[in-house]
Amino acid sequence: MKRNSQAFSPELNPGGRIKRTGWTGRFVPAVSGILLLAVLLCFSSEMRAAERQILITGEAFQKTRVAVSGFTRSGAPDASALTQTLSETLRFDLDHSGFFTTLPDIKQAEVFVKTDYTVSGNDIATDCYVYEVSSNKALFGRRLSGRADQARRVVHRMADVIVKEMTRVDGIASTRIAFVADGGERHKDINLIDYDGHNLVRVTNDKTFSVAPDWSPDGSKIYYTTYLYGYPRVCSIDLETGKRRVISSYPGLNAFPAISPGGKEMALSLSKDGAVEIYAASLDGKQPRRLTRSQGGVASSPCWSPTGTQIAFVSNRGGGAQIYAMNPDGSNVRRLLSGFSYVTSLDWSPRGNHIAFSARYGGTLQIFLLDVDRRTTRQITSGSASHENPSFAPNGIHIVYVRTSGYESDLYVVDTRDKELQPYRLTSLQGNETYPTWSPVGY
């Protein structure tokens, strides 16, 4: 499933000015630069937003109030740094699960979580007991173990167990986010980070442009666009072995790989026949089938519905860049959105009910949710900064996105249902972080 899509404009800020990255473009042949420029110009033809009223639609929910005891070590209080880290991690995970609010007073809580751990060498074992406060009834207990140097991840798994047992919904604490970082240098690489901003891992180190990552459905591979071989090609990399494969290398633009939910094919943008259009192909890139004919415009940023029966994409065939959808064979093309003159990036919720997108509104780029059935929209971000490149978490509640203020771009995460909970900053690295895409499964 495509976890994140974005218009192919890594070097433009929301205002259309060239960002001061210092990139020389020496890895990109002239033909690729022309194609990329064509995409940018087509999608920038109408930048003035329509100031129409945004219809607000909400999702009724109520979070469970939970009190969490601090971790004890072998049943005794412990003030070590590890104990504090475990306690803080579990509270953060439950507070940001989308289903719980942690409270310091058990008298105000509906559920009480008691935790303990032991360490033996480089092994850690954690115990979790969950009680209903009103009846003092034990609801369930669980023991989870792992390496002590990966204690945070053990607690993330504990949080996901609590969410699953209490809500029957998979938690997101064990998930990761792939993204692009430049480190303040003249190149861009694919990176991974846990959903809470810890355990940063660099996936590529090619001293060139590597952008627009997407996950395989099982979370074992990353597909992305790279300039390593000259003009932009689509590659895959196995996260366990590091083995890399060139997937699509047709003349011109090869970009925006979007893997189908079944993991058997991908949608991508190609310019091999002249215009930038969307194609479908097997995962080895062979026998691509052209899906769109944009009549002089551009079609890009494909995004699968969670059932695999629809593909959403961005096209300027009607003037400004808008959201369209079609069947996987290219039939039944229809426009999904009105009221905005310029849309840049989108992602389809794993729940299937919403498409997150960024659009120019009130002078900046902001993120909105489109209710696919009702065709209504709800604004998620606001303020003077620009927000774009939304990607849904597997629970369909949280979104990771890029926030750009001035020439500084960082990643943030927002709970789309809880207006009281402020977005949290995921990255604060040197340089800029862009193109986030949330893993479909946990580690």
C-alpha angles and dihedrals in degrees: 000000000000106000097184138010131184140175108265099255109116094154100048124085118215092269093057096250121131111261117237098245095129092227110162098196092227091142094056122079117225094253091059092049090053092050092047091048089051091055092049094048093048093050092045097053094105113030100158111103122224107240096219124150114271112226112226118220121175138195115230113232141141124207121229115244109233133182115208121200116217114258115269123204114233088339096306130102113262130188098194123132090247092055091049092048092051093049095046092047094053093047091049092049094050093043090052098039093095091238109063141054115200118222131190094221119068090201090069094044132093095202132034123206118200119191138187137170143191131201126210115177105308093340126098127193121193129194125203127190121183122198136185105237099210094055100021085230119156108238099185145321134211140184119213126181140183144131116327091225087060096046093133090060091050089055090046088057089049091054090050090051090053092049093048095047094047101038107017086233122117113251125232101216092100095049128104136211125224116209145156122257130180098192088216089294134115095264140056128229137187114250138180129216135174114255091256095054099261133115100039113197127183112222100183131030103177103134090235141077116305111167147150101043124194131185130236110240092253093049094239099113140039121213117200147154117260138180092202093111098042115267116039113288133175116245137175128215127197107228094209101044101023090229112156130204132188105232105176124019107158118149112279126007122008108174151134101040109199114188116214118243090249091053094229102106143012139219117220144160118258134173097191092120094046106265124071103253140155120262135181120222142162117267090264089060094241127142098008115201118214111234105175136049107189099186097233096333135092131261118196148137099059117200127187125224111237091253092052091234097110139039120204120200144165120253137163094205089123096044114274122043110278141169117264133173134205142170116270090258092056096256128125096034111185139164114248103188141052133172097058127083098197129035121177112178142006147182131193116231116245086232089060096227101097142039115205115212141165121230139169108264129160093355098308139068112263134178122245138179118230115206099221096207101038095035090223126133136217125197114234104178133036142169137078096301121086121246126196148138097062119193125184125231115234090260091061090230105088128058129197115207145163119262115196123191115174104325096329119103123188136165123253134181124217133188102226094204102045112069091178095059111082120224112260125225111245101185136029101170128146110275124004134325119203144153100047119188123182119227114247093222138027127253 
